[in-house]
Amino acid sequence: MTAIATGARVFRLEDSPPHRCADASGGQREEALEGRAEHAAKTPVRPALGLAHISLTFGGVAALREVDLDVAEGEIRAVIGPNGAGKSSLLNIVSGLYRPDRGEVWFGERSFREVPTSKLAGLGVARTFQNLALFKGLSVFDNVLMGLAHRVRAGFLQQIVGSPLARRIEAENRAAAEEVIGFLHLTEVRDRLAGTLPYGVQKGVELARALVTRPKLLLLDEPFAGVTLAEKRELSQHVRNARDSFGTTIVLIEHDIGVVMGLSDRVAVLDYGRKIADGTPAQVRTDPAVIDAYLGVAHETDTEFEI
């Protein structure tokens, strides 16, 4: 007997021809169920994010070469590699800052030759940057609120006169900002100017601004760079909690191997623009090609910790 799962239902198909109902309608119903089960088994499920045959060159220098990558829904997916391996270029293609010479990017069932940056929020995609992009003269609360600027549907005049629609949208946005500030334990610095905060706390503010949109897909570009070990632990826990609480799918670029191995579900490794390994942290850690290209020194110097 073979069991085929389709969503929440399981159909069991006999290896031998199944018993047919005496009436024709019963037989037709049974055949229809079998047909649906077989179709579900043969129909591939697209990942939350997929990259196919991505290639990119700058002045004849290949930054990415035929890179394939899939990211499952609800997964924390890391991309690592030496400096110049193409990690940030890959993230820039996903977020629409670069156009690949070849290949496609898939967000669920939608594919793009060039990702439209203006539609990222509508696609449920948010991103943080390696170099902070905060408004340092604004408070933490206002920085987080800026993440919802694309949701302002009331017209300029409606906002000026304070129409019911404008007031409702503002109240919803402020409530969402307060919620994520509390979620990331930023309440104590809510009213502080972002530029006056320690660097690690600023990283948390940028993460909050990305999470306030409740994105389906969150792109993190070296979120742990330049922070202390204690701050890495806290930020790592926030990233995991975001996935667990909001169901956010996360793509992470990071140099700290200890963080990557403790946080990620799967790890892809780039070297000179090519993907040389892909698998679980345990598989990648022992891959000879990865050790030669990247981990030989890093695993001796980075501190791995449990999250």
Number of C-alpha atoms within 10 A of each C-alpha: 8 9 11 16 14 14 7 5 9 11 15 13 16 11 8 7 7 10 9 12 12 8 8 10 10 12 14 13 12 15 14 12 14 16 12 13 21 16 12 15 13 9 9 8 11 16 17 19 22 20 22 15 16 23 22 23 15 9 6 7 9 14 21 26 21 15 20 17 17 16 22 18 18 19 20 22 24 26 25 27 25 16 13 13 19 25 27 20 20 25 21 18 22 28 22 20 15 16 20 23 16 17 19 21 25 19 21 16 11 11 14 14 16 19 22 14 16 11 12 17 18 12 16 15 24 24 23 21 17 16 11 14 12 21 16 16 13 15 20 31 24 19 23 30 21 18 20 20 11 11 14 14 12 18 11 11 10 14 17 10 10 14 13 12 15 20 15 13 16 19 12 12 22 16 14 18 26 18 15 24 25 13 16 20 17 18 16 9 16 19 13 17 17 24 15 12 15 10 17 19 19 20 25 23 28 23 26 29 26 23 30 22 23 19 22 21 27 24 23 22 22 19 26 23 16 13 17 12 13 10 17 19 16 16 21 20 16 18 23 19 15 22 20 13 10 14 17 24 23 30 22 23 25 22 21 19 22 17 22 24 20 14 22 19 16 21 25 23 23 27 23 18 25 20 21 17 19 18 15 16 19 11 13 21 19 11 15 12 16 22 15 10 16 19 22 14 11 15 15 9 12 14 12 15 14 11 11
